[in-house]
Structures are given as C-alpha cells and as structure tokens.
Amino acid sequence: MFQKQFTIMFMLAAVFFALPVFAEEHGGDVAVAQAYIKEIQADDKAYVAAHNAAFFQELAKGQHPRATVVTCSDSRVHTNMLDKTPEGDLFMVRNIGNQLSTAKGSVQYGVNHLGSSLLLFIGHSSCGAIKAASGDYSALEPDIKHELDTININKGGANIDGVKTNVNNQVAAALTEFADKVKKGELLVVGAVYDFADDMKQGAGNLNITNMNGETDPAKFRTMSLPVKTVH
C-alpha cells in the first residue's frame, strides 16, 4: 500500500516538474473587471481634472517622442519609473521578453517615422518570459511558444543572467536593424534592467543601464565615443 502511494506521489511530482514554467496561472473574474473599470474611469476623471485644455490640445497636434521604449508586458514594469510626464515623450512597445523581432514594425515606426533619438530596451528581474524560455515551454499555446522561440538564452541559468543576455541580444539586433541611423549619430541604442528584486545588488527598483550601443562595460559608458549627427 505504502509503495503504491509512493509511486502515485512520484508520478504526480514528475508531471508537475515537467510542466512549462511561465507564470503563475490565475483565473479571471468578471466581477473584478466590473469593479476595476469603474476605478479606471474614476482615475481618468482625476487625470483630466489635473490637466488643462491646453495640455490635451498640444497632444492632439501630433507626437515626436524622444524615446522608443521596448519593455516586457509584465504589469510591474511601467512608465512611471521612467518619466513623470511620459505623454508625447515615450513611444511604448510592449511584448513578452521585451523583444525587437516580435514587434519590429512598431519599433520601426517609432524610430524611422516618429524620429526617436533613443531606442531603449528594458528587461526586468523575475521575468516570466525568461523563466519559460530557459526551460521546457513545449506545452504552452502555439502563439506564446512562437514569441518565446526568439528569446535566445541558455537553458537552466539564473533568471537575471538570462534577462541581461536577452537585453544584450535585443541591442545587438537593433544595432543591425538601424545601423545607418546609429552610424550617422541619429540614434542611441541602450539596454537596461529594471531590477525591483535587487538581483543585481545595485538597489531594489533601480534601472540599471547594461548596454550602450553594444558596449557592456558600465565604466566606459561616460567616456565612450558616440557618433554625433552632423547638420548640413
């Protein structure tokens, strides 16, 4: 009897550890949604009240964001850590794993058509996409697997190491995609990690710059030579 129970427990444990690790699964609740949409509407009214008509008239004229920012879709990563007034300043692109390849059109639009001078890739600590990509995600939905397939990191490594590697990969891909603009001094490509878990031991919540135009040594960031745009 004991042996049979042990065998069943062993089999259940094997199944559990074989499942893909992406994020904790939570079921939705329409009642929560109904309450939250009211909260969103109330927050919007407060936002409108805090800004005058001229503010919205200026937004209506168009946009020229200084930065195109590619972040993970993770709900813990938002513009309030980057800019107190992000409206018109940050062209935000979000996907799992803060990738260029799965959102290339949006990034191209921000850089090529809106004229952003900064392309910023932001990874983050405790990233579920990195956790999944470093393990077996074969049982996930096909579309999720498709997005994870383009995250090229070592299997089984520490999450923060995968996050940093992924950020560096995105910067490298962007330097190829926008090589002409970088060469002309029209674009700076930067990689960073929003480390709310303090995995990098630089302080919880810090945005740590890890890559600047392919340079990954922070000590060289301030002294590195960058091409400057020539105005004719």
Protein Blocks (a to p, Z undefined) as FASTA:
>chain_A
ZZmmmmmmmmmmmmmmmpccfbdcddddfklmmmmmmmmmmmmmmmmmmpcfklmmmmmn
occdfbdcdddfbfkbcfklmomblghkaccdddehiaaklmmmmmmmmmmmnopabdcd
dddehifklmmmmmcfklpcfklmmmmmmpccdehiafklmmmmmmmmmmmmmmmmmmmm
mmnopaccddddddfkomnonoghiacdfbeghiabfklmmmpccdddddZZ
